[in-house]
Amino acid sequence: MAIKATLNHFEDVMMEICVELGQAKIKVKELLNLEVGSVIELNKSAGDNADVYLNNKPFARGEVLVLNDFFAVRLNSITRSGKAVGSKK
């Protein structure tokens, strides 16, 4: 109970979490021609770890899952000071 009471002030803290599945370089002309359903080839393969950013800073690495028709990320390692901690892979 004491821990919950001390963490209550964090409930209203806003953070931006972003998961990067991969990257791609395309020309502006190709970008403008994209339509709903277009496929963009990324530099990572299915099963590769995804990078997780917290407030635009590297936070963790994890794997993307589909859970009850939603995408989810299982964290495999937490990044601290630019180094991965607790990596499973």
N, C-alpha and C positions, 0 to 999 in steps of 0.2 A: 504493500500500500504506500509506503514512503517513497518508493521509486516512482510510482505512478503520479503521486502528488507533485514531485519535483519536475516531472516531464510535462505536466499539463500546459506550461507556458510555451511549449513548442507546437501546440496544436494549430496555431494561427500563422505559423511561419511559412511563407510562400517560397517554393523552390521549383526550378525548372529542371525536369528530368528528360533527357533526350537519349535515344538509342540509335546508334549509327550501324545500319546493316551492311553498309559498304559504300563505295564511292564510284563515280563514273565521270569521265570527261566527254562532253558532247559539244558540238558546235551550236551557237545560238540559233542558227537556222533549223537544226534538228530539234532543239528545245521548243521552238515556236510551232513545230509541226506535231508535237505530242498531242494525243487525244486520250480520252478515257479508254482504258484497257491497253494502252501502249506498254510495251515491256522495255525496261532499261537494264542492260547487262551491267552488273556490278563487279568490282574487283575481288569479291569474296565469294566463296562457294557455300552452298547449303551445308550446314553443320559447323561452319567456322564460327568462332566466338564473335559476338557483337560488342562494340565499345559502348559503354554507358557513361554519359556526362551529367554532372550535377552542376547547375548554374554555369554551363559552358566550360567546365573543368573536368578532366578525366577522373572518373570515380570508380568504375568497375569494369569487368569483362564478364560476359555471360552468354548463354545460349538462348535463342528464341524458340519458344514453344507455342503450340496452339492448345488452349485450355478452355473447354466449354465454348467453342466458337470465337474466342477472343485470343489475341496475341498476348503472350507473357514473356518475361525474361527471367531465367534462373541465373542468379549471380554465381559465378565460379570463383572469382577472385575480386578483392577490393584493392584499389590502387591508393597507395599512400606515398606522398612525396615522389611521385613518378615511378614507384616500384610496385609491382603486383605482390600482394600478400595473400597467402592461403590458396594459391592456384591449384586447381585439380588437374589441369591438363598441361 
